[in-house]
């Protein structure tokens, strides 16, 4: 597989409004919308459907794996087609890397795995950009299972 670029970052945060004041109001990201009953917000610089997702978890312990403040996972774009995602899945399986999950996010399709330190990594391909350009809120669509 060939990495194209780092696609997005997801942070668990203590207080969503405080984090939006920093990322949206101070740094200038645009808020696409909210999900998870308003406790999460997708943000974009305009380059893609979203580069940042903030998920409020409140007073969560740190640093155990699971619900916490800080980095949740990184998303790495590896192509633009399901064939490329299938090939990546095969390559990962051949290397003995377990796939923890597979999801269809409407705007992208993803495989989830862990790096050697246990950090979650999402490798993904984007669906047609016309989906999110015509409807920016498509990034908020319910997550569906992905069968490859």
MIFIBA-51527 format. One record per residue: residue number from 1; residue in three letters; x negated, y negated, z of N, C-alpha, C in turn. Coordinates in steps of 0.1 Angstrom, whole numbers, plus 5000, padded with zeros to 4 digits. Example, Ala and Ser with C-alpha at 12.3 -4.5 7.8 and 13.67 -1.06 7.14 Angstrom:
num:residu:n_x:n_y:n_z:ca_x:ca_y:ca_z:c_x:c_y:c_z
1:ALA:4868:5057:5078:4877:5045:5078:4868:5033:5078
2:SER:4872:5022:5071:4863:5011:5071:4871:5000:5079
***
This chain:
num:residu:n_x:n_y:n_z:ca_x:ca_y:ca_z:c_x:c_y:c_z
1:UNK:4992:5012:5000:5000:5000:5000:4991:4988:5000
2:UNK:4997:4977:4996:4990:4964:4995:4998:4954:5003
3:UNK:4992:4948:5013:4999:4937:5021:5000:4925:5012
4:UNK:5012:4919:5012:5014:4906:5004:5011:4894:5013
5:UNK:5018:4894:5025:5016:4883:5035:5023:4887:5048
6:UNK:5020:4880:5058:5027:4882:5071:5041:4875:5069
7:UNK:5052:4882:5070:5065:4877:5067:5072:4869:5077
8:UNK:5072:4875:5090:5079:4867:5100:5074:4872:5114
9:UNK:5077:4865:5124:5074:4868:5138:5087:4867:5146
10:UNK:5088:4877:5155:5100:4877:5164:5094:4876:5179
11:UNK:5100:4866:5186:5096:4864:5200:5107:4867:5209
12:UNK:5105:4874:5220:5114:4874:5231:5111:4862:5239
13:UNK:5121:4854:5243:5119:4842:5250:5128:4841:5262
14:UNK:5123:4833:5272:5131:4832:5285:5144:4824:5282
15:UNK:5142:4813:5275:5153:4803:5274:5154:4799:5259
16:UNK:5164:4803:5252:5165:4800:5237:5165:4785:5235
17:UNK:5173:4777:5242:5174:4763:5239:5160:4756:5241
18:UNK:5153:4760:5252:5139:4754:5254:5130:4758:5242
19:UNK:5131:4770:5237:5123:4775:5226:5127:4768:5213
20:UNK:5140:4765:5211:5144:4758:5199:5139:4743:5200
21:UNK:5139:4738:5212:5134:4724:5213:5120:4723:5208
22:UNK:5112:4734:5210:5098:4734:5205:5097:4737:5190
23:UNK:5102:4749:5186:5101:4753:5173:5109:4746:5162
24:UNK:5121:4743:5166:5130:4736:5157:5128:4720:5157
25:UNK:5129:4715:5169:5129:4701:5171:5116:4694:5170
26:UNK:5106:4701:5176:5092:4696:5176:5084:4700:5163
27:UNK:5084:4713:5160:5076:4717:5149:5083:4716:5136
28:UNK:5096:4715:5136:5103:4713:5123:5109:4725:5116
29:UNK:5109:4736:5122:5116:4748:5116:5131:4744:5115
30:UNK:5137:4750:5104:5152:4748:5103:5159:4760:5109
31:UNK:5169:4758:5116:5177:4769:5122:5187:4774:5112
32:UNK:5186:4787:5108:5195:4793:5099:5208:4796:5105
33:UNK:5208:4801:5117:5220:4805:5125:5217:4814:5137
34:UNK:5227:4818:5144:5226:4825:5156:5232:4839:5154
35:UNK:5226:4849:5161:5231:4862:5162:5231:4867:5176
36:UNK:5235:4879:5179:5236:4885:5192:5244:4876:5202
37:UNK:5256:4873:5198:5264:4864:5206:5258:4851:5210
38:UNK:5250:4846:5201:5244:4833:5203:5231:4833:5211
39:UNK:5226:4845:5215:5214:4845:5223:5201:4847:5214
40:UNK:5203:4846:5201:5191:4847:5192:5193:4837:5181
41:UNK:5182:4832:5175:5183:4822:5165:5172:4826:5154
42:UNK:5176:4825:5141:5167:4827:5130:5163:4813:5125
43:UNK:5150:4812:5122:5145:4799:5118:5136:4801:5105
44:UNK:5136:4790:5097:5128:4791:5085:5121:4778:5083
45:UNK:5110:4779:5075:5103:4767:5071:5108:4763:5057
46:UNK:5116:4772:5051:5121:4770:5037:5113:4780:5027
47:UNK:5103:4786:5032:5095:4795:5023:5103:4808:5020
48:UNK:5110:4813:5030:5117:4825:5029:5130:4825:5038
49:UNK:5137:4836:5038:5150:4836:5045:5148:4834:5060
50:UNK:5137:4838:5066:5133:4834:5080:5119:4838:5082
51:UNK:5112:4830:5090:5098:4833:5094:5097:4835:5109
52:UNK:5108:4831:5116:5107:4832:5130:5121:4836:5135
53:UNK:5122:4845:5145:5134:4849:5151:5131:4848:5166
54:UNK:5140:4841:5174:5138:4839:5188:5150:4847:5195
55:UNK:5146:4856:5204:5157:4863:5211:5155:4860:5226
56:UNK:5166:4855:5232:5166:4851:5246:5167:4864:5255
57:UNK:5158:4866:5264:5159:4877:5274:5160:4873:5288
58:UNK:5158:4860:5291:5159:4855:5305:5147:4859:5313
59:UNK:5150:4862:5326:5139:4865:5335:5135:4880:5333
60:UNK:5128:4883:5323:5124:4897:5320:5109:4898:5325
61:UNK:5106:4910:5330:5092:4913:5334:5083:4912:5323
62:UNK:5070:4910:5326:5060:4910:5316:5047:4916:5323
63:UNK:5040:4925:5316:5039:4928:5302:5045:4942:5298
64:UNK:5053:4949:5305:5057:4962:5301:5063:4962:5287
65:UNK:5062:4973:5280:5068:4975:5267:5083:4975:5269
66:UNK:5090:4969:5259:5105:4968:5260:5109:4954:5261
67:UNK:5120:4951:5268:5126:4938:5269:5116:4929:5277
68:UNK:5111:4918:5271:5102:4910:5278:5100:4897:5270
69:UNK:5093:4887:5276:5090:4875:5268:5077:4878:5261
70:UNK:5075:4871:5250:5063:4873:5242:5066:4879:5229
71:UNK:5056:4885:5223:5057:4891:5209:5065:4904:5210
72:UNK:5075:4905:5201:5083:4917:5200:5077:4926:5189
73:UNK:5077:4920:5176:5070:4927:5166:5065:4918:5155
74:UNK:5057:4922:5146:5053:4914:5135:5059:4921:5122
75:UNK:5062:4913:5112:5068:4919:5100:5058:4916:5089
76:UNK:5054:4926:5081:5044:4925:5071:5051:4929:5057
77:UNK:5051:4920:5048:5057:4923:5035:5047:4932:5027
78:UNK:5052:4943:5021:5043:4952:5014:5048:4953:4999
79:UNK:5058:4947:4995:5063:4948:4981:5077:4942:4980
80:UNK:5082:4945:4968:5095:4940:4964:5105:4951:4960
81:UNK:5102:4964:4962:5111:4975:4957:5111:4986:4967
82:UNK:5122:4993:4967:5124:5005:4975:5114:5015:4972
83:UNK:5109:5016:4959:5099:5026:4955:5086:5023:4963
84:UNK:5083:5010:4964:5071:5006:4972:5072:5010:4987
85:UNK:5084:5008:4992:5087:5012:5006:5086:5027:5008
86:UNK:5091:5034:4998:5090:5049:4999:5076:5054:4998
87:UNK:5068:5047:4990:5054:5051:4989:5047:5048:5002
88:UNK:5050:5036:5008:5044:5033:5021:5048:5043:5032
89:UNK:5060:5047:5032:5065:5057:5041:5057:5070:5040
90:UNK:5055:5074:5027:5048:5086:5025:5033:5085:5029
91:UNK:5027:5073:5026:5013:5071:5030:5012:5071:5045
92:UNK:5021:5064:5052:5021:5064:5067:5022:5078:5073
93:UNK:5032:5085:5067:5034:5099:5072:5022:5108:5070
94:UNK:5015:5106:5058:5003:5114:5055:4992:5111:5065
95:UNK:4992:5098:5070:4982:5094:5079:4985:5098:5094
96:UNK:4997:5104:5095:5001:5108:5109:5007:5097:5117
97:UNK:5012:5086:5111:5018:5075:5118:5033:5078:5119
98:UNK:5039:5080:5130:5053:5082:5131:5061:5069:5128
99:UNK:5072:5071:5121:5081:5060:5117:5092:5060:5128
100:UNK:5093:5049:5136:5102:5048:5147:5116:5045:5142
101:UNK:5117:5039:5131:5131:5035:5126:5130:5030:5112
102:UNK:5142:5030:5105:5143:5024:5092:5156:5016:5091
103:UNK:5156:5004:5086:5167:4995:5086:5169:4988:5073
104:UNK:5182:4986:5070:5186:4977:5059:5191:4964:5064
105:UNK:5184:4954:5063:5188:4941:5068:5195:4932:5058
106:UNK:5199:4937:5047:5205:4930:5036:5195:4922:5028
107:UNK:5188:4913:5035:5178:4905:5028:5164:4912:5027
108:UNK:5163:4923:5034:5151:4931:5033:5154:4946:5038
109:UNK:5145:4955:5035:5146:4968:5040:5133:4972:5046
110:UNK:5133:4978:5058:5122:4979:5067:5119:4993:5073
111:UNK:5106:4995:5075:5102:5007:5083:5096:5001:5096
112:UNK:5098:5008:5107:5092:5003:5120:5083:5014:5126
113:UNK:5071:5009:5130:5061:5018:5136:5054:5011:5146
114:UNK:5044:5017:5153:5036:5011:5163:5021:5011:5159
115:UNK:5014:5001:5162:5000:5000:5160:4993:5009:5171
116:UNK:4980:5011:5170:4973:5019:5180:4975:5014:5195
117:UNK:4978:5001:5196:4980:4996:5210:4994:4996:5214
118:UNK:5003:5002:5206:5017:5002:5210:5025:4991:5205
119:UNK:5019:4981:5198:5027:4969:5193:5036:4974:5182
120:UNK:5048:4969:5181:5057:4972:5170:5054:4965:5158
121:UNK:5053:4972:5147:5050:4966:5134:5062:4970:5124
122:UNK:5067:4960:5117:5077:4962:5107:5070:4960:5093
123:UNK:5071:4970:5085:5066:4968:5071:5079:4968:5063
124:UNK:5079:4959:5053:5092:4957:5046:5090:4953:5032
125:UNK:5101:4954:5024:5102:4949:5011:5114:4939:5011
126:UNK:5113:4929:5003:5125:4920:5003:5134:4924:4992
127:UNK:5147:4922:4995:5158:4923:4985:5157:4911:4976
128:UNK:5165:4910:4966:5165:4898:4957:5166:4885:4965
129:UNK:5158:4875:4962:5158:4863:4970:5171:4855:4967
130:UNK:5178:4859:4956:5191:4852:4953:5201:4855:4965
131:UNK:5200:4866:4972:5209:4870:4983:5209:4859:4993
132:UNK:5197:4855:4998:5196:4845:5009:5196:4831:5003
133:UNK:5192:4829:4990:5193:4815:4985:5207:4811:4983
134:UNK:5216:4821:4978:5230:4818:4976:5237:4817:4990
135:UNK:5233:4825:5000:5239:4825:5013:5229:4827:5024
136:UNK:5223:4815:5029:5212:4816:5039:5216:4824:5051
137:UNK:5229:4825:5054:5233:4833:5066:5233:4848:5063
138:UNK:5229:4852:5051:5228:4867:5049:5218:4873:5058
139:UNK:5208:4865:5063:5198:4870:5072:5204:4875:5085
140:UNK:5217:4870:5088:5224:4873:5100:5233:4885:5099
141:UNK:5233:4891:5087:5242:4903:5084:5239:4914:5094
142:UNK:5249:4922:5097:5247:4934:5106:5237:4943:5100
143:UNK:5229:4949:5108:5218:4958:5104:5224:4972:5101
144:UNK:5220:4977:5090:5225:4990:5085:5214:5000:5085
145:UNK:5217:5013:5087:5207:5024:5086:5201:5024:5071
146:UNK:5189:5027:5070:5182:5028:5057:5179:5043:5055
147:UNK:5183:5048:5043:5179:5062:5040:5170:5061:5028
148:UNK:5158:5066:5029:5148:5066:5018:5146:5080:5013
***
